[in-house]
Amino acid sequence: MSAAEAVTGGAGGPAAEFWLVVGTGLAGRRIVGELTDACERLLTGRYKVVHTDELLLGVHGGRLTLHDLDGAPLAAPAVAYARMSSALLSTDREITLLRHLEAMGTGLLNPTGAVLACVNKFWHLQQLAVAGLPVPDTRSYADAPLAKVIDAGVPEPCVVKAVRGQQGRQVFLAPDAAMLRAVQGSLKDDSPYVFQRYVAHSHGRDLRVVVVDGRAVAAQVRSAADGDLRSNLALGGTAELCPGRYPAGEELAVRAAEVLGLGVAGVDLLFEPDGGFTICEVNVHVGWRAYMTEVAPAVVTACRARLDAVSGAGAGRVT
């Protein structure tokens, strides 16, 4: 069933035009609640909250299908926004669902390819660098032995990150290669690491910009606790709202989201000594604090704009 058919309903009866897709472990979370409240205000009667563990994917008669756990057929929505845990994201589960929705004609606010690029910290650096955006000098590898990678040369000092790390976990500052050699036997080897140039001027401090639909809707300077390198709020860091204070940083964040194809992104920028910025990383399942009240309405407004565009295109067709 196409997205246009989903707008008017399908075999399962009247269909919701928009789905807020909620991943494992996120039901009842504050941000999901804020998004649901915004949907109720801005998309009354047009949305549905759908959890990933409520859906069955299929192929029948050469066509893709969706069913609920009772076996009732579901029409794919015209537009969807997925809130998932990047730490738990699996190509065999969540990514398969997103691919299925896209193949059925659903427009994803954050497309599957963009989600995949941001889950891996090196993937999105590749795309950003090719687009000419400033990123730290970085070394990584596929399956070379870690000891050989270090011996081949890494930035000194360097910031070490697991390519699939979240909320500052598996991130540390290595002063030199000798220190890395001493600890490399203790590093988990379930995913590769990146070794990045250390931006000393930005130690323990970064600019987080939340971008929605090509616009910086929130910005805050995050500062680490107790001299830590990592400014993540989950690790005890603090934040100061600063919308409009760093226009160049906000513009860079918008450009980064555009290059990656993200409708919603959290872009973390490092402060350079010359007053410029370097992109630290881009987060696809960005979190925001309760006092950042403009974010959830902006996300839902972006979804509504896409719905209205689909509806307008359908109304303009001559049959």
N, C-alpha and C positions, 0 to 999 in steps of 0.2 A: 504493500500500500504506500502510495506516495505521500509526501508531506501535505500536498494540497488536498488529497482525500481525507487526511487525518483532521484537517481543520473542520470539515463538515461531518465527521463521524465515520464509522466503519462497521465491520461485522459485529463488534462488541457494543454498538450503540453510540450515543454522542461521545465524542472524544475531547479530552483536554488538549487545547492547542499548545500549551507549554508544560513541560515537565521540569520540576526541580528534582534532579536525580541525586539521592543521598547514599553514600557508600557505607560499607561496613564500619560499625563503631561510632558513627556520627549522628545517629538518631538522638534527638533530645539536646544536642549541643546548641549553645547560645547563637552562633552564627546561622545555623539552620533555622532557628526560631526567628531571627531577624529577617532572613530572606523570606520565610513563610509569611510573616506579618506584612512585608512589603508587597508580596504577591497578592495578599488579600486586599490591600488598598489599591494596587495599580493594575491587577489582572483578575479582578473579581469574576468568578465563573469561568475563567479561561485557563486555569492552571490546575495542576495536580502534583502532590509530593509523592514520588515513587522511590522505593528503596531497592537497591540492587539485588537484594535477596528475595525479592517478590516477583522476579521476571524469569520467564522461560523463553529462550531463543530457538528459532527453528527455521527449517526450509521445508516447504510443502508444495508439491507440484511445480517446482522450479522457482518459487517465490519465497522471499524471506517473511517470517512470521514472528509475532510476539504474543505470548499468552501470560496470564497470571497463574498463580499456584492452584487455582481451581480449574484450570484448563480453559478459561474464557478468553477469547481472542481480544487483543488490544490493538488499537490503531496507533501507529507511531506518531509522536507529536510533531508539529511543524518546527518547533524550536525547543532546545533543552539546555540547561546549565547544570553541570555535574559538580557536586561537592564530594570529593573523595579524599582518602588519606594517601598522600604520596608515599609514605613509609610502607603501606600495605599494598600499593598498586601492583597488579599482576597483569602481564600480557594475556594470560590464559583466562582471566576473569574480567576485571573492569575494562581493560582495553578492548577485549572482545565485544563487550556490550556496547561501548562507544562506536566501534567500527560497524556493528550491526545497525545501530540507530542511524548513522550517517548513510549506510548503504540503503536504508529504507526511506531516505529523503529528509531526515531530520537535520536541521541546521544547529550545530553545537556552538555555543558562545565561545568555548575553548575547544577547537577541533582536535581530533585524536592525535594527529601528527605533532601539534604544538604541545599537547600534554606529554607525549613521549619525550620530546626534546628537552622539556624542562625537568623531568624527573631525573634525568642523567645530567650531572653538573658539567660534564665535558661536552655533551651534545649541543647544548645551547651556546656554549662558548664558541664552538665551531661556526655556527650560523651567524652569531654576532660579529665574529672576526671577519668572516667573508664579506659581511655587509659594511665593513669599515668602521664599526663602533669600537670604542676603547674597552679592552678587556686586559686583565693581568697576563703577563708572560707566563705560560703554563706548560708543564710537561705531564704527559700521561702515557698509557700503554694499553695493550690488549691483554695478552697473557704471558708477557715476559716475566721472569723471576724478579721479585721486588728488589733483591740485593743488586742484581745487574742493572736495574733501572737507576738506582741511586748512584752506582759506580759510573754510569754513563754521563751523569751530570744533571743536577737540579739547581734551580735558583737558590742562592744562599744570601741571607736566610730565606726560608720559604714557609708558606702556609700550606699545610697538608690537610686534604679533605678526601673522604670517601665519596665516590661519584654518586652514591645513593644515600648519603647521610641526610639527616633531617634535624632541624632545630639546634644546630650547633654541635650535634654529637659527631664523634670521629673527626673533629677539627682541632688542630693544634699548630703552634708555631715552632718550627725547627730552626735553631740558629745556624746550623751548618750540616753538611752531609755526614760528618762523623757522628753527630747525635742520631741522625736517621739510621745509620748502620747499627748503632747500639740498640735501638728500639724496634727495628723492623721485624724481628722475630715475634714481637708481641702484637703486631697489627693484624687485625682480622683480614682474611684473604677471600671473603665471599664476594667482593667487588673490587675493581681497581681503585687507585687513588689518583688525585691530581696534586701537583706540586706547583704552587703559584708564587709569583713575586710578592714579597711582603711590602705592603704600602704602609710604612711606619707612621706617616702623617695621619693616618686614619685608624691607628691602633685603638681597638675597643670602641669605635664610633663609626656609624654609617648613616646614610640617608635612605629610609624606606619610603618608596613612592607607590601608592596603589593606583593603578591605571585601569580605567573602565571605558571601553569603546573609544579609545584614542584620546582620552582626557585624564589628566591627573586629578583625581577626586580627593586624595588625602596624601599628606606627607608628614613624616616625623623623623627627627634625629634620634637615633637609638644609641645609648651609651652603656657600656659594660659595667658590671660590678667588680670592685676589688682589683682593678687593673687587668682584668681578663681581656684576651684578644676578642672574644666573641660577644657581640652586643645583643644576642637573642634575648627577648623578654622572657622566654621559657627558662632561661638560665639565670634569671634575677636581674637582667638589665632594666634600664629605665628609658622612658621615651618622652619627647617634647614635641607636640604638634607644631608644624612650621609651614603651613600651606602658603605658597607664594614667596617664601624667603629665598629659595634657591631655584629660580626659573630655569637656569641652564640644566640643572639636575633633573627637574621635572620634564623638560623637553627631551632629554636623553632617555629617560625612563619610558616616555611615550613612544619614542623611536624604537627602543628595544622590544616593547610589546608588539609593535607593528611588524618588525622583522620576523618575530617568532610566530606571528599570526594569532596572538592571544586577544580575546575580548576582555578578559579580566586577568590582571597580573600584579604581583608584588615584586617590584624591582629594587634590589639593594645596591646602593652606590657607595663607593669608597671616595673619601676626600683626598684630592691630590694637593701637593704644596702650592701649585700655581693657581689654585682656586677652581680648577676643573674637577672632573669626576671620572672614575673608572667603574665599569659595571662589575660588581662582585658576583651576583647571580640573579636569576629570575625565577620566581616561584609561581607555579600555576594554581595551586590550591592555597592561595594566600589567606592568612588569617588577619583579623583586625580586632581592635579593642572596642569595648562597648561604647566608649566616648566618640568613636569615629562613626557618627550616626549617618553620615552622608553616603557611606559605601553601599550598604544593602539596597537602598532605593535606587542608586545609580545602576547597580547590576540589573535589577528588575526592569528599570526603564530601558536599558539597552536591549533586554529580551523583548519588551513590548514593541520597541521600534522595529525589530526584526519580524515580529508577528504581523505588525501593521503593513510592513513591506510585502510579506507573503500574501496577505489578504488583498492588498491593493493590486498586486500582480495578477491574482486569480480573478478579481473583479474586472480587470481590463482585458481579459482574454475574450476573443470572439469564437464562439463554438458553432 
